Amino acid sequence: MRSFIIVLTVVGGIVALLALTAFFYLAPNPDYVLDYMLENPDKSSLYLVRNDSVLAELNGNRKSPLASTMKIVVAITYAEQAANGKLDPNEEVLLSELDRFYLANTDGNAHPSWLKEVQRLSKVVDGKVKLKEVAAGMIQYSSNANTDFLIWKVGLEEVNANLERLGLNPHDKIFPPAGSLMVPLAFSELQDKGQLNSKVRDMGQDAFAEVAIDFHRRLRTDEMADLKAAFTKMNLDLDFQHIWSNYLPGSSPQVYAGLMKKLNSKTYFDESVYKHLDPLLERLMTNPANQQWLQHAGMKGGSTLWVLTKASYAKDKAGNTTELAYFFNDLSLLSSQRLQQSLNAFELEVLSNPAFRAKMNEKLGN
């Protein structure tokens, strides 16, 4: 009996040690983010502007996949059309229309989480929700289904025309995220995963986008049920997911920091546009603690298994302005987890700690 207790104690000690190690290893650490960038410049890019001066830059002009950060452009297009009366943010949208674009188990539970929240807040009436709530779900929960619906609602041509109007160059053309996941259905005759993935890899981004747009269109038709049934039978292996991740629309941190400056100024767009855009991007300002030291702040991030991106802006009560964009690509699973644990702490240090900004300027300044 005594030996059994000793074994349990030893095993328990090992488990406790491993748990303690994991806690410290994955604990938020803003220095880890900076150190990772310095040690892995081939996977990292950043552009930081403080009070109109470039404070830090790493591969600022390098284009890489944006993941869901590109939804900012869709949100801007929505806000502009809401401001000029082209669409009504209080229009009621059937949840069944959103469900056309929902592909189960492909969005990290984003769409179901949004649905649960709007139902909890009694924002769903007779199976309908207001269009402005759909837009909020696209940004705050990163629902791909809501994104595809809004792309259809505002017009994909208008979304991509905004890339030029906003001066976003370089920037790949945007295509619907849910539609893009269905691209393998175009090659359903290929039963071998390796052959299918090779076919998708060889088609190139432009052709990939065209097929994604076609499936997005077909989800609006009577084909929807059959397409979704066929999709559920497919196994999107890691090889395809990596190809898909690399095909996602890309841009550079410098471009997105410039876009953040337009949002931060509160003067680039008409006031009526910010009226519809700010509730989407500036959810963190609903926190009373943030209201104590920030005039306004907004952000949108994105991720895949290999990608982490974010673009953000802020103006504090002293009048200091900050625009920050950083993109990571080709991450390992462990690196991605460690970065995600520390990114909020990193961003807070950038905004609030002069010593940390000085360190960034020393390491990444011009």
RONU-482856 format. One record per residue: residue number from 1; x, y, z of N, C-alpha, C in turn. Coordinates in steps of 0.2 Angstrom, whole numbers, plus 2048, in hexadecimal, padded with zeros to 3 digits. Example, Ala and Ser with C-alpha at 12.3 -4.5 7.8 and 13.67 -1.06 7.14 Angstrom:
residues 2
NODE seq n_x n_y n_z ca_x ca_y ca_z c_x c_y c_z
NODE   1 842 7E4 827  83E  7EA  827 842 7F0 827
NODE   2 840 7F5 823  844  7FB  824 840 800 827
//
This chain:
residues 366
NODE seq n_x n_y n_z ca_x ca_y ca_z c_x c_y c_z
NODE   1 804 7FA 800  800  800  800 804 806 800
NODE   2 80A 806 804  80E  80C  804 811 80D 7FE
NODE   3 814 808 7FA  817  809  7F4 812 80C 7EF
NODE   4 80C 80A 7EF  806  80D  7EB 806 814 7EC
NODE   5 806 816 7F2  805  81D  7F4 80B 821 7F1
NODE   6 811 81E 7F2  817  821  7EF 817 822 7E8
NODE   7 814 81D 7E4  814  81E  7DD 80F 823 7DB
NODE   8 809 824 7DE  804  829  7DD 807 830 7DE
NODE   9 80B 830 7E4  80E  837  7E6 813 839 7E0
NODE  10 817 834 7DE  81C  836  7D9 819 838 7D2
NODE  11 814 834 7D0  810  835  7CA 80C 83C 7CB
NODE  12 809 83D 7D1  806  843  7D2 80B 849 7D2
NODE  13 811 848 7D4  816  84E  7D4 818 84F 7CD
NODE  14 819 84A 7C9  81A  84B  7C2 815 84F 7BE
NODE  15 80F 84D 7BF  809  850  7BC 809 857 7BE
NODE  16 80A 859 7C5  80A  860  7C7 80F 864 7C4
NODE  17 815 860 7C3  81B  864  7C0 81A 865 7B9
NODE  18 817 861 7B5  815  862  7AE 810 867 7AE
NODE  19 80B 867 7B2  806  86C  7B2 809 873 7B3
NODE  20 80D 874 7B8  811  87A  7BA 815 87C 7B4
NODE  21 818 878 7B1  81D  879  7AB 818 87C 7A6
NODE  22 813 879 7A4  80E  87B  79F 80B 882 7A0
NODE  23 80A 883 7A7  807  889  7A9 80C 88F 7A7
NODE  24 812 88E 7A9  817  893  7A8 819 894 7A1
NODE  25 819 88E 79D  81B  88E  796 816 891 792
NODE  26 80F 891 794  80A  894  790 807 89A 793
NODE  27 80A 89C 798  808  8A2  79C 809 8A8 797
NODE  28 804 8AD 797  805  8B3  793 80C 8B6 794
NODE  29 80F 8B8 78F  816  8BB  78F 817 8BF 789
NODE  30 816 8C6 78A  817  8CA  784 81E 8CA 781
NODE  31 823 8C8 785  82A  8C8  782 82A 8C2 77D
NODE  32 826 8BC 77E  827  8B6  77A 825 8B8 773
NODE  33 820 8BD 772  81E  8BF  76C 823 8C2 768
NODE  34 826 8C7 76B  82C  8CB  768 832 8C7 767
NODE  35 833 8C2 76C  839  8BE  76B 838 8B9 765
NODE  36 831 8B7 764  830  8B2  75F 831 8B6 758
NODE  37 82F 8BC 757  82F  8C0  751 837 8C0 750
NODE  38 83B 8C2 755  842  8C3  753 845 8BD 751
NODE  39 843 8B7 754  846  8B1  753 844 8AD 74D
NODE  40 83E 8AF 74A  83A  8AC  745 838 8B1 740
NODE  41 83C 8B5 73D  83A  8BB  738 837 8B8 732
NODE  42 839 8B2 730  836  8AF  72A 82E 8AD 72B
NODE  43 82C 8AD 731  825  8AB  733 821 8B1 736
NODE  44 824 8B7 737  821  8BC  73A 822 8C3 736
NODE  45 81D 8C7 737  81D  8CE  735 819 8D3 739
NODE  46 81B 8D9 739  818  8DE  73E 819 8E5 73B
NODE  47 814 8E9 73D  815  8F0  73C 811 8F4 741
NODE  48 815 8F8 745  812  8FB  74B 813 903 74A
NODE  49 80E 907 74A  80E  90E  74A 80C 911 750
NODE  50 810 916 753  80E  919  759 80E 921 758
NODE  51 808 924 758  808  92B  757 80B 92D 750
NODE  52 809 929 74B  80B  92B  744 812 929 743
NODE  53 816 926 747  81C  924  746 81D 91D 746
NODE  54 821 91A 741  822  913  741 827 911 747
NODE  55 824 90D 74C  828  90C  752 82C 905 751
NODE  56 829 900 74D  82C  8FA  74C 829 8F7 746
NODE  57 82E 8F3 742  82C  8F0  73C 830 8EA 73B
NODE  58 82D 8E4 739  830  8DE  737 82C 8DB 731
NODE  59 830 8DB 72B  82D  8D9  725 826 8DC 724
NODE  60 826 8E3 725  81F  8E6  724 81C 8E6 71E
NODE  61 820 8E5 718  81D  8E5  712 81C 8DE 70F
NODE  62 81D 8D9 713  81C  8D2  711 815 8D0 711
NODE  63 813 8CD 70C  80C  8CB  70B 80B 8C4 70E
NODE  64 806 8C3 712  805  8BC  715 7FD 8BB 716
NODE  65 7FB 8B5 717  7F4  8B4  718 7F1 8B8 71E
NODE  66 7EB 8BB 71D  7E8  8BF  722 7E3 8BB 727
NODE  67 7E1 8B5 724  7DB  8B1  728 7D6 8B6 729
NODE  68 7D2 8B6 72F  7CC  8BA  730 7CD 8C1 730
NODE  69 7D4 8C4 731  7D5  8CB  731 7D2 8CF 72B
NODE  70 7D2 8CB 725  7CF  8CE  71F 7C8 8D0 720
NODE  71 7C4 8CD 725  7BD  8CF  726 7BC 8D6 728
NODE  72 7C2 8DA 72A  7C1  8E1  72B 7BF 8E5 725
NODE  73 7C1 8E2 71F  7BF  8E6  719 7B8 8E4 717
NODE  74 7B5 8DE 719  7AE  8DD  718 7AA 8E1 71D
NODE  75 7AC 8E2 723  7A9  8E6  728 7A9 8EE 726
NODE  76 7AE 8F0 723  7AE  8F7  720 7A9 8F8 71B
NODE  77 7A9 8F3 716  7A4  8F3  710 79D 8F3 713
NODE  78 79C 8EF 718  795  8EF  71B 793 8F6 71E
NODE  79 798 8F9 722  797  8FF  726 796 905 721
NODE  80 799 905 71B  798  90A  716 791 909 713
NODE  81 78F 903 712  789  902  70F 783 904 714
NODE  82 784 902 71A  77F  904  71F 77F 90B 720
NODE  83 785 90F 71F  785  916  720 781 91A 71A
NODE  84 782 917 714  77F  91A  70E 778 918 70D
NODE  85 775 914 711  76E  911  710 76E 90C 70B
NODE  86 773 909 708  773  903  703 770 8FD 707
NODE  87 771 8FC 70D  76E  8F7  711 76C 8F9 718
NODE  88 768 8F5 71B  765  8F7  721 768 8F3 727
NODE  89 76C 8F5 72B  76F  8F1  730 769 8EE 735
NODE  90 763 8F0 735  75E  8ED  739 75A 8E8 735
NODE  91 75C 8E7 72F  758  8E2  72B 758 8DB 72E
NODE  92 753 8D8 72E  753  8D1  731 755 8CC 72D
NODE  93 75A 8C8 72F  75D  8C2  72B 75B 8BB 72E
NODE  94 758 8B7 72A  757  8B0  72C 75D 8AD 72E
NODE  95 75D 8A9 734  763  8A5  736 764 8A0 731
NODE  96 75E 89D 72E  75F  898  729 763 89B 722
NODE  97 763 8A1 721  767  8A4  71C 76E 8A4 71D
NODE  98 770 8A5 724  777  8A5  726 779 89E 726
NODE  99 775 899 728  776  892  728 778 88F 721
NODE 100 776 892 71C  778  890  715 780 890 715
NODE 101 783 895 718  78A  895  717 78E 892 71D
NODE 102 78B 88F 722  78E  88C  728 790 885 726
NODE 103 797 884 727  79A  87D  726 79C 87B 72D
NODE 104 799 876 72F  79A  874  736 7A1 871 737
NODE 105 7A4 873 73D  7AA  871  73F 7B0 874 73B
NODE 106 7AF 87A 738  7B4  87D  734 7B6 884 737
NODE 107 7B3 886 73C  7B4  88D  73E 7B6 88E 745
NODE 108 7B8 888 748  7BA  889  74F 7B4 88A 754
NODE 109 7AE 888 752  7A8  889  756 7A6 891 756
NODE 110 7A9 895 751  7A7  89C  751 7A0 89D 750
NODE 111 79D 89A 74B  796  89C  749 791 899 74E
NODE 112 792 893 751  78E  891  756 78E 895 75D
NODE 113 794 897 75E  795  89C  764 791 8A2 763
NODE 114 792 8A5 75D  78E  8AB  75C 786 8AA 75C
NODE 115 784 8A5 759  77D  8A3  75A 77B 8A2 761
NODE 116 77F 89F 765  77D  89E  76C 77C 8A5 770
NODE 117 781 8AA 76E  781  8B0  771 77B 8B4 76F
NODE 118 779 8B5 769  774  8B9  767 76D 8B6 769
NODE 119 76D 8AF 76A  767  8AC  76D 766 8AE 774
NODE 120 76C 8AE 778  76C  8AF  77F 76A 8B6 780
NODE 121 76C 8BB 77C  76A  8C2  77C 763 8C4 779
NODE 122 760 8BE 777  759  8BF  774 759 8C4 76E
NODE 123 75E 8C3 76A  75F  8C7  764 75C 8C3 75E
NODE 124 75A 8BD 75F  757  8B9  75A 74F 8B9 75B
NODE 125 74C 8BB 756  744  8BC  757 741 8B8 750
NODE 126 73D 8B3 752  73A  8B0  74C 73F 8AD 747
NODE 127 745 8AB 74A  74A  8A8  745 74E 8AD 741
NODE 128 74E 8B3 743  751  8B8  740 755 8BD 744
NODE 129 75A 8C0 742  75F  8C4  745 761 8CA 741
NODE 130 762 8D0 744  763  8D6  740 76A 8D5 73C
NODE 131 76A 8D8 737  770  8D8  733 776 8DB 737
NODE 132 775 8E0 73B  77B  8E2  73F 77E 8DD 743
NODE 133 77A 8D9 746  77C  8D3  74A 780 8CE 746
NODE 134 77E 8CD 740  782  8C9  73B 789 8CC 73A
NODE 135 789 8D2 739  790  8D5  738 794 8D5 73F
NODE 136 791 8D6 744  794  8D5  74B 797 8CE 74C
NODE 137 793 8C9 74A  795  8C2  74A 79B 8C1 746
NODE 138 79B 8C4 740  7A1  8C3  73B 7A8 8C5 73E
NODE 139 7A7 8CB 742  7AD  8CE  745 7AF 8CB 74C
NODE 140 7AA 8CC 750  7AB  8CA  757 7AC 8C2 758
NODE 141 7A8 8BE 754  7A9  8B7  755 7AD 8B4 74F
NODE 142 7AE 8B8 74A  7B1  8B6  744 7AD 8B0 740
NODE 143 7A7 8B0 740  7A3  8AC  73D 7A4 8AC 735
NODE 144 7A6 8A6 732  7A7  8A6  72B 7A0 8A6 727
NODE 145 79B 8A3 72A  795  8A3  727 792 8AA 727
NODE 146 793 8AE 72C  790  8B5  72C 794 8B9 727
NODE 147 79B 8B7 726  79F  8BB  721 79D 8B9 71A
NODE 148 79C 8B3 719  799  8B1  712 793 8B5 710
NODE 149 78E 8B5 715  788  8B8  714 789 8C0 713
NODE 150 78D 8C3 717  78E  8CA  716 791 8CC 70F
NODE 151 796 8C7 70D  799  8C8  707 794 8C8 701
NODE 152 78F 8C3 702  78A  8C3  6FD 785 8C9 6FE
NODE 153 784 8CC 704  780  8D1  705 782 8D8 702
NODE 154 789 8D9 704  78C  8DF  701 78F 8DF 6FA
NODE 155 790 8D9 6F8  793  8D8  6F2 79A 8D7 6F2
NODE 156 79C 8D1 6EF  7A4  8D0  6EF 7A7 8D5 6EB
NODE 157 7A4 8D7 6E6  7A8  8DC  6E1 7A9 8E3 6E5
NODE 158 7A4 8E5 6EA  7A5  8EB  6EE 7AA 8EA 6F3
NODE 159 7AB 8E4 6F6  7B0  8E2  6FB 7B7 8E3 6F8
NODE 160 7B8 8E0 6F2  7BE  8E0  6EF 7C0 8E7 6EC
NODE 161 7BB 8EB 6EA  7BC  8F2  6E7 7BE 8F6 6ED
NODE 162 7BC 8F4 6F3  7BF  8F8  6F9 7C6 8F7 6FA
NODE 163 7C9 8F2 6F8  7D0  8F1  6F9 7D4 8F7 6F5
NODE 164 7D2 8F8 6EF  7D5  8FE  6EB 7D3 905 6EE
NODE 165 7CC 905 6F0  7CA  90C  6F3 7CE 90E 6F9
NODE 166 7CF 909 6FD  7D3  90A  704 7DA 90A 703
NODE 167 7DD 909 6FD  7E4  909  6FC 7E8 903 6FF
NODE 168 7E4 8FD 6FF  7E7  8F7  702 7EB 8F3 6FD
NODE 169 7F1 8F5 6FC  7F6  8F2  6F7 7FD 8F0 6FA
NODE 170 7FF 8EA 6FA  7FC  8E4  6F7 7F6 8E1 6FB
NODE 171 7F2 8DE 6F8  7EC  8DB  6FB 7E9 8D6 6F6
NODE 172 7E9 8CF 6F8  7E5  8CB  6F3 7DE 8CC 6F3
NODE 173 7DA 8CA 6EE  7D3  8CB  6EE 7D0 8C6 6F3
NODE 174 7CB 8C9 6F6  7C7  8C5  6FB 7C2 8C1 6F8
NODE 175 7C2 8BB 6FB  7BD  8B6  6F9 7B9 8B3 6FF
NODE 176 7B3 8B0 6FE  7AF  8AE  704 7B3 8A8 707
NODE 177 7B3 8A8 70E  7B7  8A3  711 7B3 89C 711
NODE 178 7AD 89C 712  7A9  896  712 7A9 893 70C
NODE 179 7A8 897 706  7A9  894  700 7B0 891 6FE
NODE 180 7B5 894 701  7BC  891  700 7BD 88A 703
NODE 181 7BA 889 708  7BA  882  70B 7B7 87D 707
NODE 182 7B3 87E 702  7B0  879  6FE 7B3 878 6F8
NODE 183 7B9 87B 6F6  7BC  87A  6F0 7BE 873 6EF
NODE 184 7C0 86F 6F3  7C1  868  6F2 7BB 864 6EE
NODE 185 7B5 867 6EF  7AF  864  6EC 7AF 864 6E5
NODE 186 7B3 869 6E2  7B4  86A  6DB 7B8 864 6D8
NODE 187 7BB 860 6DC  7BF  85B  6DA 7BD 854 6DD
NODE 188 7B7 853 6DE  7B4  84E  6E2 7B6 847 6DF
NODE 189 7B7 847 6D8  7B9  841  6D5 7BF 83E 6D7
NODE 190 7C4 842 6DA  7CA  840  6DC 7C9 83D 6E3
NODE 191 7CA 837 6E4  7C9  833  6EA 7CF 834 6EF
NODE 192 7D5 834 6EB  7DB  834  6EF 7DD 83B 6F2
NODE 193 7DE 83B 6F8  7DF  842  6FB 7E5 845 6F8
NODE 194 7EA 841 6F7  7F0  844  6F5 7EF 848 6EE
NODE 195 7EB 844 6E9  7EA  847  6E3 7E6 84D 6E3
NODE 196 7E1 84D 6E8  7DC  853  6E8 7E0 859 6EB
NODE 197 7E4 858 6F0  7E8  85D  6F3 7ED 860 6EE
NODE 198 7F0 85C 6EA  7F4  85E  6E4 7F1 862 6DF
NODE 199 7EB 860 6DE  7E7  864  6D9 7E5 86B 6DC
NODE 200 7E3 86B 6E2  7E2  872  6E5 7E8 876 6E5
NODE 201 7ED 873 6E7  7F4  877  6E8 7F6 879 6E1
NODE 202 7F5 876 6DC  7F7  878  6D5 7F3 87D 6D2
NODE 203 7ED 87E 6D5  7E8  882  6D1 7EA 88A 6D2
NODE 204 7ED 88C 6D7  7EF  893  6D8 7EA 896 6DC
NODE 205 7EB 89C 6DF  7E7  8A0  6E3 7E1 8A3 6DF
NODE 206 7E2 8A5 6D9  7DD  8A8  6D5 7D7 8A3 6D4
NODE 207 7D9 89E 6D1  7D5  898  6CF 7D1 896 6D6
NODE 208 7D5 895 6DB  7D2  893  6E1 7CC 898 6E3
NODE 209 7CE 89E 6E3  7C9  8A3  6E5 7C3 8A3 6E0
NODE 210 7C3 8A2 6DA  7BE  8A1  6D5 7B9 89B 6D7
NODE 211 7BC 896 6D9  7B8  890  6DB 7B5 891 6E1
NODE 212 7B8 895 6E6  7B5  896  6ED 7AF 89B 6EC
NODE 213 7B0 8A0 6E7  7AA  8A4  6E6 7A4 8A0 6E3
NODE 214 7A6 89C 6DE  7A0  898  6DB 79D 894 6E0
NODE 215 7A0 890 6E5  79D  88D  6EA 799 891 6EF
NODE 216 79B 897 6F0  798  89C  6F4 791 89E 6F1
NODE 217 791 89F 6EA  78B  8A0  6E6 786 89A 6E7
NODE 218 789 894 6E6  785  88F  6E6 781 88D 6EC
NODE 219 784 88F 6F2  781  88E  6F8 77B 893 6F9
NODE 220 77A 898 6F5  774  89C  6F5 76E 899 6F1
NODE 221 770 893 6EE  76B  890  6E9 768 889 6ED
NODE 222 764 886 6E9  761  880  6EB 766 87A 6EC
NODE 223 76C 87B 6E9  771  876  6EA 774 876 6F1
NODE 224 772 87B 6F5  776  87B  6FB 776 875 6FF
NODE 225 770 872 700  770  86C  705 774 866 702
NODE 226 774 865 6FB  778  860  6F9 780 861 6F9
NODE 227 781 868 6F8  788  86A  6F9 78B 869 700
NODE 228 787 86B 705  789  86A  70C 789 863 70E
NODE 229 785 85F 70B  785  858  70D 78B 854 70A
NODE 230 78D 856 704  793  854  701 799 856 705
NODE 231 799 85C 707  79F  85F  70B 7A0 85B 711
NODE 232 79A 85A 715  79B  856  71B 79F 84F 71A
NODE 233 79E 84C 714  7A1  846  713 7A9 846 712
NODE 234 7AB 84D 710  7B2  84D  70F 7B6 84E 715
NODE 235 7BC 84C 715  7C1  84C  71A 7C6 851 718
NODE 236 7C6 857 71B  7CB  85D  719 7D1 85C 71D
NODE 237 7D6 858 71A  7DC  856  71E 7E0 85C 71F
NODE 238 7E5 85B 723  7EA  861  725 7ED 863 71F
NODE 239 7EF 85F 71A  7F2  862  714 7EE 867 710
NODE 240 7E7 865 70F  7E3  86A  70C 7E2 870 710
NODE 241 7E1 86F 717  7E0  875  71B 7E6 87A 71A
NODE 242 7EC 877 71A  7F2  87B  719 7F2 87F 712
NODE 243 7F0 87B 70D  7F0  87E  706 7EB 884 707
NODE 244 7E5 883 70A  7E0  888  70B 7E2 88E 70F
NODE 245 7E6 88C 714  7E8  892  718 7ED 896 714
NODE 246 7F1 893 710  7F6  897  70C 7F2 89B 706
NODE 247 7ED 899 704  7E9  89C  6FF 7E5 8A2 701
NODE 248 7E4 8A2 708  7DF  8A8  70A 7E2 8AF 708
NODE 249 7DE 8B3 707  7E0  8BA  705 7E5 8BD 70A
NODE 250 7EA 8C0 707  7F0  8C2  70A 7F1 8CA 709
NODE 251 7F5 8CD 70E  7F7  8D4  70E 7FD 8D4 712
NODE 252 7FF 8DB 714  805  8DC  718 803 8E0 71E
NODE 253 807 8DF 723  806  8E3  729 806 8EA 728
NODE 254 80A 8ED 724  80A  8F4  722 803 8F6 720
NODE 255 801 8F2 71B  7FA  8F4  718 7F5 8F4 71D
NODE 256 7F5 8EF 722  7EF  8EF  727 7F0 8F4 72C
NODE 257 7F7 8F6 72E  7F8  8FB  733 7F5 902 730
NODE 258 7F6 903 729  7F3  909  726 7EC 909 726
NODE 259 7E9 903 725  7E1  903  726 7DF 904 72D
NODE 260 7E3 902 732  7E1  903  739 7E2 90B 73A
NODE 261 7E6 90E 737  7E7  915  738 7E1 919 735
NODE 262 7DE 917 730  7D8  91A  72D 7D2 919 732
NODE 263 7D2 913 735  7CD  912  73A 7CE 915 741
NODE 264 7D4 916 743  7D6  91A  749 7D5 921 748
NODE 265 7D5 924 743  7D5  92B  742 7CE 92E 743
NODE 266 7C8 929 742  7C1  92B  742 7C0 931 73E
NODE 267 7C4 932 739  7C3  938  734 7C3 935 72D
NODE 268 7C6 930 72B  7C7  92D  725 7C0 92C 721
NODE 269 7BC 928 725  7B5  927  723 7B0 92C 726
NODE 270 7AA 92D 723  7A5  931  725 7A3 92E 72C
NODE 271 7A1 933 730  79F  931  737 79A 92B 737
NODE 272 796 92B 732  790  926  732 793 91F 731
NODE 273 799 91F 72D  79C  918  72C 79F 915 733
NODE 274 7A2 91A 737  7A5  917  73D 79F 915 742
NODE 275 799 918 741  793  917  745 792 90F 745
NODE 276 792 90D 73F  791  906  73D 797 901 73E
NODE 277 79D 904 73D  7A3  900  73E 7A5 8FF 745
NODE 278 7A5 904 749  7A8  904  74F 7A5 8FE 754
NODE 279 79F 8FD 754  79C  8F8  758 79E 8F1 756
NODE 280 7A1 8F0 750  7A3  8EA  74E 7AA 8E9 750
NODE 281 7AF 8EE 74F  7B6  8ED  750 7B8 8EF 757
NODE 282 7B4 8F3 75B  7B6  8F6  761 7B2 8F3 767
NODE 283 7B1 8EC 767  7AD  8E9  76C 7B1 8E9 773
NODE 284 7B8 8EA 773  7BB  8EA  779 7BA 8F0 77D
NODE 285 7B7 8F6 779  7B5  8FC  77D 7AF 8FB 781
NODE 286 7AC 8F5 781  7A6  8F4  785 7A8 8F3 78C
NODE 287 7AF 8F1 78D  7B2  8F0  794 7B3 8F6 797
NODE 288 7B0 8F7 79D  7B1  8FE  7A1 7B9 8FF 7A2
NODE 289 7BD 8F9 7A3  7C4  8FA  7A5 7C7 8FD 79F
NODE 290 7C6 8FC 799  7C9  8FF  793 7C6 906 792
NODE 291 7C0 907 794  7BE  90E  793 7C2 913 798
NODE 292 7C5 910 79D  7C8  915  7A2 7CF 918 79E
NODE 293 7D2 914 79A  7D8  917  797 7D8 917 78F
NODE 294 7D3 915 78C  7D3  915  785 7CD 91A 782
NODE 295 7CE 91E 77D  7C9  922  77A 7C5 91D 775
NODE 296 7C9 919 771  7C6  914  76D 7CB 90F 76B
NODE 297 7C9 909 769  7CE  904  767 7CA 8FE 764
NODE 298 7CD 8FB 75E  7CA  8F6  75B 7CF 8F1 758
NODE 299 7CC 8EB 756  7D1  8E6  753 7CD 8E1 750
NODE 300 7D1 8DD 74C  7CE  8D7  749 7D4 8D2 748
NODE 301 7D3 8CC 74A  7D9  8C7  749 7D6 8C1 745
NODE 302 7DB 8BD 743  7D9  8B7  73F 7DE 8B1 741
NODE 303 7DC 8AB 73F  7E1  8A6  740 7DE 8A0 73C
NODE 304 7E3 89B 73A  7E2  895  738 7E7 890 73C
NODE 305 7E8 88A 73B  7ED  886  73F 7F4 889 73E
NODE 306 7F5 88D 739  7FC  88F  737 7FD 896 738
NODE 307 7F7 89A 738  7F7  8A1  737 7F5 8A5 73D
NODE 308 7F8 8AA 73F  7F5  8AF  744 7F6 8B6 742
NODE 309 7F0 8BA 742  7F1  8C1  73F 7EC 8C5 744
NODE 310 7EE 8CB 744  7EA  8D0  747 7EC 8D7 745
NODE 311 7E7 8DB 744  7E7  8E3  743 7E3 8E6 748
NODE 312 7E6 8EB 74B  7E3  8EF  751 7E5 8F6 750
NODE 313 7E1 8FA 754  7E2  902  755 7DF 904 75B
NODE 314 7E2 909 75E  7E0  90C  764 7E2 913 765
NODE 315 7DE 917 769  7E0  91E  76B 7DE 91E 772
NODE 316 7E3 920 776  7E2  920  77D 7E0 927 780
NODE 317 7DF 927 786  7DC  92E  789 7E1 933 788
NODE 318 7E7 932 788  7EC  937  787 7ED 939 780
NODE 319 7E9 936 77B  7EA  938  774 7EF 934 770
NODE 320 7F2 92F 773  7F7  92B  76F 7F3 926 76B
NODE 321 7F6 926 765  7F3  921  760 7F8 91C 75E
NODE 322 7F5 916 75D  7F9  910  75C 7F5 90C 757
NODE 323 7F9 90A 751  7F6  905  74C 7FB 8FF 74C
NODE 324 7F9 8F9 74C  7FD  8F3  74D 7FA 8EE 748
NODE 325 7FE 8EB 744  7FC  8E5  740 802 8E0 741
NODE 326 801 8DA 742  806  8D4  742 803 8CE 73F
NODE 327 807 8CB 73B  805  8C4  738 80A 8BF 739
NODE 328 808 8B9 73B  80C  8B3  73B 80A 8AE 736
NODE 329 80E 8AA 733  80C  8A5  72F 811 89F 730
NODE 330 80F 899 72E  813  893  72E 815 891 735
NODE 331 810 893 73A  811  891  741 811 88A 742
NODE 332 814 887 747  813  881  74A 80D 881 74F
NODE 333 80A 87C 750  805  87C  755 807 87F 75C
NODE 334 80D 87D 75E  80F  87F  765 810 886 765
NODE 335 813 889 760  815  890  75F 80E 894 75F
NODE 336 80A 891 75B  803  895  75A 800 895 761
NODE 337 800 890 765  7FD  890  76C 800 895 770
NODE 338 807 895 770  80B  899  775 809 8A1 773
NODE 339 809 8A2 76C  808  8A9  76A 801 8AB 76C
NODE 340 7FC 8A7 76B  7F5  8A9  76C 7F4 8AA 774
NODE 341 7F8 8A7 778  7F8  8A8  77F 7FB 8AF 781
NODE 342 7FF 8B1 77D  803  8B7  77F 801 8BE 77B
NODE 343 7FD 8BD 776  7FC  8C3  771 7F8 8C8 775
NODE 344 7F3 8C7 779  7F0  8CC  77C 7F4 8D0 781
NODE 345 7F9 8CC 784  7FD  8D0  789 802 8D4 785
NODE 346 804 8D1 77F  809  8D5  77A 806 8DC 778
NODE 347 7FF 8DB 776  7FC  8E1  774 7FB 8E6 779
NODE 348 7F9 8E4 77F  7F9  8E8  785 7FF 8EC 787
NODE 349 805 8E8 786  80B  8EB  787 80D 8F1 782
NODE 350 80B 8EF 77C  80C  8F4  776 808 8FB 778
NODE 351 802 8FA 77A  7FE  900  77B 800 904 782
NODE 352 802 900 787  802  903  78D 809 904 790
NODE 353 80E 900 78E  815  900  791 81A 904 78D
NODE 354 81C 90A 78F  821  90D  78B 828 909 78A
NODE 355 82A 906 790  830  902  790 82F 8FC 78A
NODE 356 82A 8F9 78A  829  8F3  785 829 8F6 77E
NODE 357 826 8FC 77D  826  8FF  776 82E 901 774
NODE 358 831 903 779  838  905  778 83C 8FF 776
NODE 359 83B 8F9 77A  83E  8F3  778 83D 8F1 771
NODE 360 836 8F2 76F  834  8F0  768 838 8F4 763
NODE 361 838 8FB 765  83C  900  760 843 8FE 760
NODE 362 846 8FC 765  84D  8FA  765 84E 8F4 761
NODE 363 84A 8EF 761  84B  8E9  75E 848 8E9 757
NODE 364 843 8ED 755  840  8ED  74F 83F 8F3 74C
NODE 365 842 8F9 74F  842  8FF  74C 846 900 746
NODE 366 844 905 742  848  907  73C 84F 90A 73E
//
